[in-house]
Amino acid sequence: MSPSFAAFIVAHCIWKASALVEVEKAMQAMQRESASASREHKTRKAEQDTKDAKLNRALEEIDRLKAQLKSDEINYRETLDASKQEKERLVSENRRLSKHRTDLVNAFKKQMKLIDVLKRQKLHLEAAKMLSFTEEEFSKTLEYGDV
């Protein structure tokens, strides 16, 4: 083996060794980059999972509120119907009581007229009785005068 060939092989080995060192450095850099990308992926996945959980809770809350709104609307309609029925009942009761009051007022007026008629009749009877007493006294006086 010639010294120049041996030098060539040594130089070639050194060159290969340095190339190998460069490849190893590049591989370590890629591993660090891969680990960094993996950590970033895990972080983003965790953030995405958190956002998905929040979204699911928000959707469940929306569904719950929609159901509550529907229930409230049904209760409102039922209350409104009950209020209308109560109003109709009260209006009917009011009409009935107004008619009853009118009937009572009319009956009271008739009774007052009858009381007035009875008072007049009483006055006439008392006047007739007084007239009768006066006539009897007059007759007695005439009889005393004839005697």
NUFIFI-71226 format. One line per field, with one value per residue (C-alpha): residue number from 1; x, y, z; residue in three letters. Coordinates in pm, 1 decimal, decimal comma, padded with zeros to 6 digits, always signed. Layout:
resi	[NUM|...]
east	[X|...]
north	[Y|...]
up	[Z|...]
resn	[ALA|...]
***
This chain:
resi	[1|2|3|4|5|6|7|8|9|10|11|12|13|14|15|16|17|18|19|20|21|22|23|24|25|26|27|28|29|30|31|32|33|34|35|36|37|38|39|40|41|42|43|44|45|46|47|48|49|50|51|52|53|54|55|56|57|58|59|60|61|62|63|64|65|66|67|68|69|70|71|72|73|74|75|76|77|78|79|80|81|82|83|84|85|86|87|88|89|90|91|92|93|94|95|96|97|98|99|100|101|102|103|104|105|106|107|108|109|110|111|112|113|114|115|116|117|118|119|120|121|122|123|124|125|126|127|128|129|130|131|132|133|134|135|136|137|138|139|140|141|142|143|144|145|146|147]
east	[+00000,0|+00143,5|+00167,2|-00046,6|-00316,5|-00304,6|-00323,5|-00614,8|-00793,3|-00720,8|-00844,6|-01145,5|-01215,8|-01182,0|-01411,3|-01662,5|-01630,1|-01694,9|-01984,9|-02114,5|-02083,5|-02275,2|-02544,4|-02568,7|-02595,9|-02864,7|-03043,1|-03031,3|-03163,4|-03443,0|-03519,8|-03535,0|-03756,5|-03973,7|-04001,6|-04087,4|-04347,3|-04484,6|-04514,7|-04680,2|-04918,6|-05006,3|-05059,6|-05283,0|-05469,5|-05527,4|-05647,4|-05873,9|-06012,9|-06079,9|-06253,8|-06456,8|-06561,5|-06664,5|-06853,1|-07034,3|-07127,0|-07250,0|-07455,7|-07604,2|-07685,0|-07851,3|-08058,9|-08154,9|-08252,6|-08452,8|-08643,3|-08701,7|-08820,9|-09062,7|-09190,2|-09226,7|-09417,4|-09655,4|-09704,8|-09764,0|-10028,2|-10197,3|-10191,2|-10325,8|-10607,9|-10688,1|-10686,7|-10923,9|-11158,3|-11143,8|-11214,2|-11512,8|-11640,5|-11603,2|-11773,9|-12062,1|-12081,3|-12073,6|-12361,1|-12561,7|-12501,7|-12587,1|-12915,5|-12985,1|-12910,8|-13143,0|-13416,0|-13365,9|-13379,1|-13700,0|-13851,4|-13748,4|-13915,3|-14235,5|-14226,9|-14183,1|-14486,0|-14686,8|-14578,9|-14689,3|-15027,5|-15067,6|-14985,1|-15248,7|-15500,9|-15418,5|-15469,5|-15802,9|-15911,3|-15812,0|-15992,0|-16300,2|-16287,5|-16252,8|-16537,3|-16743,0|-16672,4|-16760,0|-17080,8|-17179,7|-17111,5|-17312,0|-17595,9|-17581,3|-17581,3|-17887,1|-18055,5|-17980,5|-18117,7|-18443,7|-18497,0]
north	[+00000,0|+00317,5|+00601,8|+00822,2|+00556,1|+00517,3|+00894,5|+00893,8|+00628,6|+00810,8|+01136,8|+00955,0|+00800,7|+01138,5|+01287,5|+01004,4|+01046,5|+01418,5|+01349,1|+01095,2|+01355,3|+01602,7|+01343,1|+01262,9|+01634,0|+01671,8|+01363,0|+01502,9|+01836,7|+01652,2|+01451,8|+01774,1|+01926,8|+01614,9|+01621,0|+01990,3|+01926,0|+01635,4|+01855,1|+02128,5|+01871,2|+01742,7|+02100,1|+02182,4|+01852,8|+01933,2|+02284,7|+02136,0|+01882,3|+02165,8|+02369,8|+02064,6|+02004,7|+02371,5|+02351,1|+02034,7|+02197,0|+02506,0|+02289,9|+02099,2|+02430,9|+02552,9|+02234,0|+02267,8|+02632,3|+02549,3|+02282,7|+02526,1|+02794,0|+02548,2|+02448,6|+02814,1|+02888,4|+02598,5|+02718,9|+03073,9|+02954,1|+02747,3|+03042,0|+03270,2|+03024,6|+02994,2|+03373,4|+03405,9|+03148,3|+03325,0|+03657,7|+03510,7|+03359,9|+03690,9|+03884,8|+03637,4|+03660,3|+04040,3|+04038,5|+03804,4|+04020,8|+04340,1|+04184,8|+04069,6|+04420,8|+04574,4|+04328,4|+04416,6|+04791,1|+04743,2|+04533,5|+04800,4|+05071,7|+04865,1|+04811,7|+05185,4|+05252,4|+04993,5|+05151,2|+05490,7|+05346,8|+05179,1|+05505,1|+05686,4|+05411,2|+05437,7|+05814,9|+05770,3|+05507,4|+05731,1|+06025,5|+05806,5|+05688,9|+06044,6|+06144,5|+05858,0|+05973,1|+06326,8|+06213,3|+06008,6|+06304,0|+06525,4|+06275,4|+06253,0|+06628,5|+06646,8|+06381,6|+06574,2|+06883,2|+06703,4|+06573,9]
up	[+00000,0|-00093,9|+00146,2|-00072,0|-00090,4|+00287,4|+00324,8|+00083,6|+00286,4|+00612,6|+00458,7|+00321,7|+00664,4|+00832,1|+00572,6|+00625,1|+01002,9|+00977,5|+00740,5|+00990,7|+01269,3|+01050,6|+00982,3|+01352,8|+01436,1|+01170,0|+01307,4|+01663,8|+01536,5|+01357,1|+01672,6|+01876,9|+01607,5|+01605,9|+01986,7|+01974,6|+01703,2|+01907,4|+02219,9|+02013,9|+01864,5|+02213,9|+02335,6|+02039,3|+02082,2|+02450,3|+02356,3|+02089,4|+02337,8|+02585,0|+02316,0|+02209,4|+02570,4|+02606,0|+02277,2|+02389,7|+02721,4|+02535,2|+02297,6|+02592,0|+02760,6|+02440,1|+02419,8|+02786,7|+02739,9|+02425,9|+02618,7|+02905,4|+02660,1|+02501,9|+02845,5|+02943,8|+02622,1|+02692,2|+03050,9|+02924,5|+02678,2|+02949,1|+03187,6|+02915,1|+02840,1|+03210,3|+03241,2|+02945,9|+03097,0|+03434,1|+03264,2|+03078,9|+03404,4|+03585,9|+03305,0|+03311,9|+03691,4|+03666,6|+03416,6|+03639,2|+03945,4|+03754,2|+03640,4|+03995,6|+04127,7|+03864,7|+03964,7|+04332,4|+04259,7|+04059,3|+04340,0|+04592,1|+04380,3|+04360,9|+04737,8|+04791,7|+04569,1|+04764,8|+05093,7|+04960,9|+04855,2|+05195,5|+05375,1|+05169,1|+05242,7|+05614,4|+05602,9|+05425,6|+05681,2|+05970,6|+05807,1|+05750,7|+06113,4|+06235,4|+06008,4|+06146,5|+06504,8|+06413,0|+06243,3|+06549,9|+06777,2|+06544,9|+06548,3|+06928,8|+06951,0|+06727,8|+06937,8|+07259,4|+07094,3|+07002,3|+07342,7]
resn	[MET|SER|PRO|SER|PHE|ALA|ALA|PHE|ILE|VAL|ALA|HIS|CYS|ILE|TRP|LYS|ALA|SER|ALA|LEU|VAL|GLU|VAL|GLU|LYS|ALA|MET|GLN|ALA|MET|GLN|ARG|GLU|SER|ALA|SER|ALA|SER|ARG|GLU|HIS|LYS|THR|ARG|LYS|ALA|GLU|GLN|ASP|THR|LYS|ASP|ALA|LYS|LEU|ASN|ARG|ALA|LEU|GLU|GLU|ILE|ASP|ARG|LEU|LYS|ALA|GLN|LEU|LYS|SER|ASP|GLU|ILE|ASN|TYR|ARG|GLU|THR|LEU|ASP|ALA|SER|LYS|GLN|GLU|LYS|GLU|ARG|LEU|VAL|SER|GLU|ASN|ARG|ARG|LEU|SER|LYS|HIS|ARG|THR|ASP|LEU|VAL|ASN|ALA|PHE|LYS|LYS|GLN|MET|LYS|LEU|ILE|ASP|VAL|LEU|LYS|ARG|GLN|LYS|LEU|HIS|LEU|GLU|ALA|ALA|LYS|MET|LEU|SER|PHE|THR|GLU|GLU|GLU|PHE|SER|LYS|THR|LEU|GLU|TYR|GLY|ASP|VAL]
***
